[in-house]
């Protein structure tokens, strides 16, 4: 199996994709005995990919140096996620709280004349990740939704600890909302979305926008977000190691981003701890079954719904944290595309309701 026709990919993508796409009996022999926890069974291709990632991690040695970890993520993301064709991307800067803020603006060549916009915040524990590590995901999002996607290269810790990322994220959304002509998007139709740490930022931007009196995002898409830095959930214990994102990783990221433990209770760091979630935009929360962050993502969706916010929740039961950027899996692009389409549907419904 090669690279799907509608995508460009890293030279190693085709070989790895073919390895993970062998017939089920062969794949099971290669992956080993099934992994079943809490009644969920890990996808065998994901299980095999994790085994390879663990071996690579052992060879890489010290991963506690931020610059080294950033380089590792750039290489891994380039291999794991191909880039959708038919999407135009432009790098530029917008005004930020600490100076020019780099962004990358994506538009599908098949997009309507005046589409909505999605401001996207990448994952990476607020320490790693950039415009390039999530380029494939953002291109797919633009293609599947038809929206203009503006990815934000917010400041990273430990060089710029909390709340620098929050300040940049809010500034980026407010700029997009105030400048629809520069984005060539529909006025009043800007949503926010992010994965992992970026999902946290998207949730916080919605809370901050509400508390500041607007403008408000029309919708929020949260892909396996971290919502509670206290790390007290069942999934945090059940999937503490062996499933890509580990408890050790999370502790390290928190130490870089929010070194003062008391500050981790701030709702801008732990949005689940906000006293009031009423009046926030409609949301879709996606989680993975084998993810330490699963339960806090579900808890946030539940609290939104209990507060009167339209909130949808979907768990990819056989997957791990990061699946949204794992197009190399046999159904990886299909899963990622379904998330993108559901985000597009959420935005369309929110805008239709606003018109009605």
N, C-alpha and C positions, 0 to 999 in steps of 0.2 A: 504494500500500500504506500502511495506517495503522498505528496502535499496536495490537499484539496484544491481544485482548479481556481476557486475564487479567493485564494490566499497566496501570499508570499511567506516563505519560512526560512529559518536558519538551516544551513546544510545538514545538521545532525537531526533535524526534526523528523524527516521521513523515516530514517532508520529506527529511531526510538518509537515512533508511532506504529511502525510495522511490528516491532517486537511486542508491543503492548496489545496488538490487535490479532494475535494468533488465536486459533480456535480455543474454545473454553476448556476442554480437557487438558490441552497443552499448557494453557495459561495457568490453570490450577496447579499443575505439577510444578511449574516454575515458581509460582507465588508461595506455595506451601499450604499447610492446613488452613481452613477458613478461620477468620477472626470474627468472633461474635461477642458483642457486649451489649447489654441492655436490650436484647432481642433484635439488635441490628447486626447485619453481616456486611463487613467491609468489601467493597468492590474489588475483585481479584486483580484487575489491572492496576488499580490504585495501590493495592498491597504490594505488587511487584515494583511499582515506581518508588514507593516508600523505602523498600529494601535497598534499591540502588542509591537513593538519596542518603540513607544512613551510612552506606559504605563510603560515599563521596565525602560526607561530613567528617568521617574519621581521617580521611586523607588530607582534608583542608586544615586540620589543626586548630589553632586559636581563632575563635570567632567572636572574641570580645572587643576587638578593635573596630570601631564603627566604619572606618574607610574600607577595611578588608571585607566586612560583612556586606557593605554596599556593592562592592565589586562582585561578590559571589551572587547576590541577587540579580544584578544586571545580566550576568552570564546565564543563570538558570532561567530567567524569564524569557530571554531571547530564544532559548532552546524549546521552552514549553509552550509558547503561544505564538502562532503565526499571525500575520497582518492581513486583514481583509483588503482586497482590491476594491477599487471604485470609491475610495474615500480620500478626500484632499485634506491635508494638514498644514497649518501655518503656525510657526512659533512667533510669539510677540511678548511684550510686557504690558502690564497694566499697573496703575498706581497701587502700592501696598503700604502698610503701616510703617515699614522700615526701608522704604525705597521701592524701586521697580520690582514687580513680582512677575516672574516668568510663567507663561501659560502656553498651552498648545491648543489650537482651535481646529476641530474636525468637522467636516461637512461631507455627507454622502453626495455623490454626483447625481443620485436619484432623489435627493431631498426636495420637498415642496418649496415654493418660493419664500414662504415666511413660516418656517417651522418653529416649534418650541426649542428651548435650550436646556441643557443639563450641565451644571457645574459639577465636575467630577474630582474627588479627592482620593488619591492613591493610598494603598495600604503599605505596611512596612514598619509597624510599631512606632511611628513618628520619628524613626531613626534612619531607616533605609527606604529605598524606593524613590522613583523620580518619574519624569515624563517618559523616559524610554522604557522603564520596566513595565509600565502599564499601557504602552502604546498599542499593543495588540488588542487589549480589552476595550480601549476607548474607540478604536477603529470599528470593532465589531458593534459596540453600542451605537455609534453613529449610523452604521449601515442598517442595523435591525430596527431602530426607532425612527430614523429619518430626522432626528433632532440634531441641532448644532451642539457639539460636546466641547466644553472648555475644561481641559485638564489643568490642574493648578499645581505648580511646583513650590509648595509651601515650605517654609524654613524647617529644618530638621534639628532634632536634639542629637547629641548633647551640646552642640555649639549654640543652639537656640532652644532652650527648654520651654516647657509650658509657661505661659499660654501663647507662645509665638505662633505655633501652628493654628491655633484657634483664631487668633487675630487675623492671620493671613486668609484663612478659609472664609471668615465672615466678610472681610474686605473684598474678596474675589466675588462672592455671591452678590454683594451690594453693588459692585461695579457692573456685573452682568445685568442685574435688574434695572440699573439706571441707563444702560447703553445698548438697548436692543438694536439700534441702527448700526452700531459698529460690529455687532455680531450677526447682523442681517437675520434676526429672529423676531418672532412675534412678541410685541410688548406685553408685559404682565404674564409671561409664560415661561418662567425660569424655575426649573426644579434643581434639587441637589441629590447627589448620589456618591457613594464611596464604598470601598471594601476594607474590612478589618479596621485598622486605625482610621482610614478614610471614612468608613461608615460611622465611626464615633464622631468624627468632625462634621459629617453631614447632619447627624442628629443634633449636635450642639449648635450648629448654625441655625437650625429651625427654632430651637429654644431661644437663642440670642435674638434672632429676628423678631420673634413674638414679643420678647421683653422690651425691645427697643422701639416697639410700635410699628414695625414693618420697614420696608416691604417684606412680604412673606414668600418663601418658595411655594410653588403650586403643588409640589409633591416631594416626598423624600424616599430614596431607595437605599436600604442599608443591607449590605452584603456581609454576612458574618461579623457584625460590629462588636467591638468591646464596649460594654455599657456600664461595667461596675468593676473598678480596679481593686476591690477588696478580695477578689479571687475566692469566694466562699461557696461556689456552686458544686453540685454533684458532678457535672460534666468536667469541671476543672480537676477534680480528683480522679475520675474514671479514665480520662484521656491525658494524663499528666505527661506521658512520654510515649514515643513511638508512632505518633500520628502527625508528623511534619511540624506543627506548632506545639512546643512543649511548655510545661510550667516554667522550666528554667529559662526558656526564651522570653516568656512574658515578664518574669521578674527582671531580667536584664533590660528589656525595653522600658519597663516602668522606671527603673533606676536611672536610665538616661533621660527620660522625658519628664518625669515628676519625681525628682530625688527626695523631696520632702514628703514622707508618708501621709502627713496630715492633709496636704494639698490634694491628695488623691480622692478625697471625699467631696471636692468641689464639683458641682454638676457639669462644669465645663470639661472636666476630666472623666467623670463618671455620670453620664446623662441619666442613668436609671435612678440616681439619687436626687433628682430634682423634685421639689415638693409638688409641683403642679405640671401636668402634661396636657392639660386641656388647651384647646385652641391651636393645636399644631396641625401642619398639613397632613393630608392622607399619606399613609406609609405602606411600603412593602418591605418586609424583613425576610431575608433568606439566610439559612444556617446550614451547617453540615453535621451529620449524625455523629461523626468521630472527631469532634472539635472541642477543645477545652472551653471555647467561648459559646458553645451551643446554647446553654441554659440561660445565659444573660441576654442573648439575642431574643430568645423566646419570651423572657420576662419583660423585656422592653416592649415587644409587640403586645403582650397581654395588658401591660399598664396603659399603653396608648388606647387600646380598645376600651378599657375600663374608664378612661377619662373622656370618652365620647369621640375619640379620633378614629376615623376609618383606618383600620390596620389589617393588612393581610400578612399571613405567615406561611412560609414553606420551608421544610427541612429536606435536604437531599440526604436521606438516611444512610446511604452507603458511601458517603464521601467525607473528605477531610478538609480542614481549613486550607484555603487557597485554590479550591477547585475552579473558581471563576477565571483563573489565569492558567489553567492546565488543559489547553486545547490539544495537547499531545495525547491525552487519554482517548480511547476509542470513541467515546461519546462526549468528550470534553467540549468540543465546539458546540455540540447540540445542547448540552447543559447551559453553557454560557449564553448561547443565543436565546434560550428560553427565558433566562433571567432578563436579558435585554428587552425581549418582546413584552414581558410582563411589566417592566418599567414603562415602556411606551404606552401600554394599555392604561396604566395608572394615571399617567399624565393626560392622556386623551379624555379619560373619564372625569378627571378633576377640572379640566378646561371646559368640558361640556356642561358640567354642573355649575361652573361659574357663569357661563353664558345663560343657562336656564334660570 
